[in-house]
Amino acid sequence: MTTPIEVLYIESRQNPRLKDLARLWDRKHRDGQARFLIEGLREVQHAVISGWGIEILFFCPDLFSSEAHAEWLGTIRDNRDQRVEYIRLSVGAFEKISRRQGPDGVLAVAPYRQQRLQDLSLSPAPLLIILEGLEKPGNLGAILRTADAAAVDAVIMVDCAIDRFNPNVIRASQGMTFRLPVVSADAEVLQNWLRDNKIQPVALTPHAKKSLWQLNLSAPTAFVFGAEDKGLSPLWMQTNMDPCRIPMGGAADSLNVSVTAAICAFEARRQRDMIA
């Protein structure tokens, strides 16, 4: 089994560097250092393939769960990026910093990258997902995974209590957070930007008269979703939006926000594929 040539081997669980590293699981320290942790081969691979770039790669061959891990690390060794520091850890040291049950022996440190509205490269008929006030990392991660699968141009976050670098977001997205633009924006600035780019915002509300199936989603569209307990703020509902609902036949009067986003994104994708 081949592994990269490490510049350092850490065996002790009490190593000061590991203690500093573990602080990056906390948002305060992530923001302070503008760095975050990525755990798991699949997630690290997506970060590397997407060109995100990593600063440090920690690995523990004794925890590799498949030959794919050794093969990928062998490829990294053969195409070694001199800007990446490689550090091998003992099982105990790796488990000290891991946040997963049954870790697979791969963990990386990567720098923050902030994207702006004006930097977005939009398709001729943009499809966007806007999230206001989202609080649950699992929901954001699931939405990012869906957005990538549905070829959404970008996900835009407004007043969200969570950040895309939260480890639960990265895991729930299965690394797709690195595959598409994710932007944070002020609501008023965003509304002006949507208007300037002729993108119609669409709000989902159970009280709307119009069904999602009745909308023309082949046109430039931005779906706007609020937190499940609060919904969208008045600032959004007072704008020139096209409200719609998802028809439901059971006793439930609402859906999880990540499920709603998936239905909307793939209905837009279906309509667009029909005229392609």
N, C-alpha and C positions, 0 to 999 in steps of 0.2 A: 504494500500500500504506500503510495507516494503522498507526501504532504509538503507544504511550502517550507522553505528554510526560515525558521523563526529567528528573530533578533533577540528574543527574550523568552525565557521559560519561567512561569510562576507556578509554584507548587502550593504555597501556604494560603489558606483561606483568610489569614489575617494580613495579607499584603496591603500596605497603604494605598497602592494604586487601585486595587480592587474596591476598596472602600470609596475612593473618589469616583470610580466608575459607577458604582451602585447608586450614587446620588442622582445620576442622570435619569433614573426612573421617575424622579419627582419633577413636576413641571417648573417649579421655581428655579431649580438648578439647571434644567434644560434651557430655559429662557436666559438665565444668567451666563451660560457658556455658549449659547447658540449652537449646541450639539445635542444629539439624541442617540438612543440605542435602537438597533434593529436585531431582533433575535429570530433565528431560524434560517435554514438554507434557502428555502423558497423566497422568503422576504428579502434576504440579502442579495440573492440573485437578481430579483426584479430591480432593486436599487442600482446595482452595477450595470445591468443591461440598459436601463433607462438613462444612463449617464449621470446619475445623481452624484456618484463619487463617495468613497468612504475613506476615513482617515486611519482607522485601526481595525484589523481583523483578528478577533480572538477565536481560537479553535481548540477542540479537545478530541483527538482521534478516537479515544476510548469511548466516546459517547456517540460517534457517528452511527446513524440508524440505517444507512444503506451505503452501497459502493458509490452511489452518485455523489455523496459528500466528498469522498476521497478523490474521485475523478475531477470534480469541479475545482477542488483546491489544488490539484495537480495542474489543471489548466491555468489557474491563477499564478502558480509558481512559474510556469513556462512563459507566461506573458506578464511577468512581474512588473507592477507599477511601483516605481521607487518612492512614490509619495505615500504609499500605504505601509503602515507598520504591522508586521505579523507577530503575534504573540501566542505561544502555545500554553495552555493551562492544564493543570491536573484536573481529575474528575472533581475533587473537592473544591478547588478554586472556581471551576466553571459553575458548579451547582450553587456556589455562594452568590454569584451575580445573576444567575438565571431566574427568570420569572415564570418559567413553565414547568409543568409536571412532565417528566420524561423529556428533558432537553435533548436536542440533536447535535450539540457540540459546535454550533456556529453562532457567532454574535459579532456585530460590528458597531463602530461609532461613526456617525456621519454628521456633516455640518448642516445647519439650517439653510434652507433656500427659500426666499420669499418671492412670490410672484405678484404682479400688479395687474389691475384691470387693463391698463393701456398696453401691457405686454402680451396679452392673449392673442393668439393666432386663430381666428375664427374661420370656419368653413363657410361656403356661400349661403347655406341655410342653417345657422347655428342652432344647436340644441344644448341648453344649459340647465343645470339644477342649482337652485338657490335655496340655502338652508338658513332659517332665522331662529336663533335661540336654542339650537340643538344642545342637549346636555349629556346624552348617553354615547360613550365611545363605540359601543357595539353597533348602534344605529348608523353612526357616521361611517364606520368601516364597511358595513354591509352596503351602504349607498355608494361608496367609492368603488366597490367591487362591481356593483350593478352598472354604474356609470361607464366604467371601462368596457364592460361587455356590450353595452348598448351604443357604444361609440359617441358618448356625450362629449361635447367640446371642452367643458370645464365645469367644476363644482365651485360655487361661490358661497362663502360663509359670512353671515351677518350676525353680530352679537352672540356668537356661540360660546358656551362656557368651556368647551373642549377644544383641543388643538389636534391637528393632523398627525403630530409626532407622538401622541399618546400611544404607549405600547399596545393597548387593547384595540385602538383604531388600526394600527399597522397589521396586527394579527387578523382582525375581523375582515380587513380588506384583502387579505392574503397577498400583501405587497402591492396591490393595485394603486395605493396612494402615491406610488412613485411613477405611475404610468400616465397620469393625466394631470393637467393644471388644476391646482386647488388655490383659490384666492380668497383673502379676507377683505371685506369692503364695507364702507359706511353705507347705510341704506339709502340716504338721499343722493349720494354720489352715484351709487349703483343704478338708481332709478333714472337719473339723467343719462348715464351711459347706455342703458337699455334703449331709451328713447332716441338717442343720437345714432345708435346702431340699428334702429328699426326692428328691435326684438320685442315681441309681444309677451308680457308676463302672464302666466296662467296660474290662478290660485285654485287649490282643491278645497272645497267646503261641502259638507253634506247638505247644506241648505240651498245650493245652487239649483236652478231650474234646468240648466243644460247638462247633458251627460258628456263625459270625456270622449265617448265614441262619436259625438257630433262635431267635435272641433277639427279644424284643419291643422294638423300638427306637422305638415310638411313645410309650412312656413317657418321663419325664424321664431323659435319658441324658448321661453325660460319658465320652467316649472318652479313655483315658489312654495316651499313647505315650512310650516312652523313647528314648534315643539308640540308634542302630543297633548300636554296638559293645558297649554296656553293658546295654541293656534297662532295665527299671524297677527302682528301688531296693527293698530289702526292706520299707521303710516302706509302700510301696503294695501289694506282694504279700501282706502280712500283714493287710491290711484286708479287709472283707467285700465283695470285688469279684466280678464275674461274668466270669471269664476265657473267652475264645473264640478261635477261630482262623479264618483265611481258607483254605478248602480250595484246595490247589494240586496240579496234576497232573503237573508237570514235575520236572526235577532240582533246581530252585532250592528252597532251604529257607527263604527269607525274601524280603521285598520292601523297597524303599526306603520310609522312613517317610512321605514325602509321598504316595507311591502308596497305601500302606496307609490313610492318613488319608482320602484321596479315596474309596476303596472303601467305608470305613465310613460316612462322612458321606452319601454318596449312597444307600447301602442304607437308612439311617435316613430320608432324604428320600423314597425310594420307598415305604417302609412308611407313612409319614405321609400321603403323597399319596393312597394307596389308600383311606384311611379318611376323608379330608377331605370 
